[in-house]
Amino acid sequence: MDELPRPPKRPDPASRDERLAARLRENLKRRKEQARGRVAADEPAEPDSGSPSS
């Protein structure tokens, strides 16, 4: 019988974990920036005229 070809080696799991961690950090950073943008958009452009400024 012929031998079956071996499957290719899998990449190092440590490097995969590092890549995954980096992508998760980037995703979190992007989501925080989006949330800050939404908060800034929700704030009034001018201060409330009913409250004294001095």
N, C-alpha and C positions, 0 to 999 in steps of 0.2 A: 504494500500500500504506500501511496505517496504521503509525505508529511504535509500537514496543513501549515500554511504560512502563519507566522506569529503576528499577532496584532501589533501595531506601532506602540512604542512606549508612550505612556501618558505623561503630560507635563508635570513638573514638580508641584506637589500640592501647596507647598509654602509660597511659591511665586503666584499661584492662583489666589491664595488667601490675601496676599499683598495687593494684587490687582483689584480684588473684590473690595477690600477695605478702602482703597483709594477712590474707587467709583462711588462707594457709599458716602465718603466724606464730601466728594464733589456734589453729589445729589443733595446732601443736607445743606451745604453752603448755598446752592442754587435755590432751594426751597426757603431758606431763611431770607435771602435777598428778595424773593417774590413776596413773602409775608411782610417785610418791611415796606415794600412798594405799596401793598394794599393798605397798610396802616397809614402811610403818608397820604394816600389818596382819600382816605376816610376823614382825615382831619380837615377842619375848615381852613380856607385860605387866609381869612382875616380873623383877628381876635373877635370874640363876642362883644358886641357893642353895649350889652347890658351890664358888663362888669367894669368897675373903675380900673383904669390902668395906672393910676398913681396913688 
